[in-house]
Amino acid sequence: MSELTLTVMRLGFLAVLWLFVIVAVQVIRSDLFGTRVTQRAVRRGDDRSRPPQQRQQDRPAPRHQPQNNRQRRGAPTKLVVAEGSLAGTTVALQGQTITLGRAHDSTIVLDDDYASSRHARIYPDRDGQWIVEDLGSTNGTYLDRNRLTTPTPVPLGAPIRIGKTVIELRK
């Protein structure tokens, strides 16, 4: 073998070795410091400058609610984080699916070591009830101390536990 071939092989091996070291340091860093959770900005368009009547007329009707815009009596109106790092966070229930997990595109981003990236989802059914479903998480989703195996209706005020985070549906 020529001297040039040996030098190129040595440099290639050195480059692969440094690449391995850099990847190992990044993995250790993410394990020590966790993922960075960013706050979502609220979109503010021209919607605030118009009168409230026009804003309500332009909005489409929610998918899973009757067209008369009346909610069922006793139906929950918000999702509240009762315990965990996001305690006090409130999400208004407007008929949309709410995703929970560590992924940055989740509705509620959980900074919890026991949460999966796509951990669970909460969605309304056709009857106006809210359903919680575990999305194949490693540590499970619990409703009133019972581990969920199938999509389950959520009673008002029942605690939904994902790791150290507790979430409740409230009026």
Solvent accessible surface area in square Angstrom, and as a share of the most:
residue,aa,sasa,rsa
1,M,177,0.79
2,S,65,0.42
3,E,123,0.55
4,L,134,0.67
5,T,58,0.34
6,L,62,0.31
7,T,56,0.32
8,V,90,0.52
9,M,107,0.48
10,R,152,0.56
11,L,109,0.54
12,G,37,0.35
13,F,142,0.59
14,L,87,0.43
15,A,63,0.49
16,V,97,0.56
17,L,81,0.41
18,W,149,0.52
19,L,113,0.56
20,F,137,0.57
21,V,61,0.35
22,I,90,0.46
23,V,74,0.43
24,A,36,0.28
25,V,87,0.50
26,Q,109,0.48
27,V,81,0.46
28,I,104,0.53
29,R,143,0.52
30,S,55,0.35
31,D,115,0.60
32,L,131,0.65
33,F,157,0.65
34,G,31,0.30
35,T,64,0.37
36,R,187,0.68
37,V,49,0.28
38,T,85,0.49
39,Q,157,0.70
40,R,132,0.48
41,A,99,0.77
42,V,116,0.66
43,R,232,0.85
44,R,171,0.62
45,G,53,0.51
46,D,115,0.60
47,D,58,0.30
48,R,163,0.59
49,S,98,0.63
50,R,85,0.31
51,P,69,0.43
52,P,76,0.48
53,Q,121,0.54
54,Q,87,0.39
55,R,64,0.23
56,Q,128,0.57
57,Q,141,0.63
58,D,93,0.48
59,R,144,0.52
60,P,122,0.77
61,A,49,0.38
62,P,44,0.28
63,R,190,0.69
64,H,53,0.23
65,Q,43,0.19
66,P,82,0.51
67,Q,142,0.63
68,N,95,0.49
69,N,111,0.57
70,R,179,0.65
71,Q,84,0.37
72,R,125,0.46
73,R,234,0.85
74,G,38,0.37
75,A,11,0.09
76,P,14,0.09
77,T,60,0.35
78,K,72,0.30
79,L,0,0.00
80,V,14,0.08
81,V,1,0.00
82,A,37,0.29
83,E,86,0.39
84,G,33,0.32
85,S,87,0.56
86,L,40,0.20
87,A,63,0.49
88,G,62,0.59
89,T,51,0.30
90,T,74,0.43
91,V,28,0.16
92,A,52,0.40
93,L,8,0.04
94,Q,120,0.53
95,G,6,0.06
96,Q,70,0.31
97,T,49,0.29
98,I,0,0.00
99,T,48,0.28
100,L,1,0.00
101,G,0,0.00
102,R,59,0.22
103,A,17,0.13
104,H,108,0.48
105,D,98,0.51
106,S,4,0.02
107,T,52,0.30
108,I,6,0.03
109,V,16,0.09
110,L,3,0.02
111,D,71,0.37
112,D,10,0.05
113,D,113,0.59
114,Y,108,0.41
115,A,7,0.06
116,S,27,0.17
117,S,62,0.40
118,R,128,0.47
119,H,0,0.00
120,A,0,0.00
121,R,79,0.29
122,I,0,0.00
123,Y,44,0.17
124,P,9,0.06
125,D,37,0.19
126,R,219,0.80
127,D,108,0.56
128,G,24,0.23
129,Q,79,0.35
130,W,16,0.05
131,I,16,0.08
132,V,0,0.00
133,E,36,0.16
134,D,31,0.16
135,L,70,0.35
136,G,73,0.70
137,S,12,0.08
138,T,116,0.67
139,N,65,0.34
140,G,1,0.01
141,T,0,0.00
142,Y,72,0.27
143,L,13,0.06
144,D,67,0.35
145,R,229,0.83
146,N,100,0.51
147,R,122,0.44
148,L,16,0.08
149,T,126,0.73
150,T,85,0.50
151,P,69,0.43
152,T,38,0.22
153,P,62,0.39
154,V,13,0.08
155,P,74,0.47
156,L,80,0.40
157,G,37,0.36
158,A,8,0.06
159,P,49,0.31
160,I,0,0.00
161,R,99,0.36
162,I,0,0.00
163,G,24,0.23
164,K,126,0.53
165,T,5,0.03
166,V,5,0.03
167,I,0,0.00
168,E,29,0.13
169,L,0,0.00
170,R,93,0.34
171,K,133,0.56
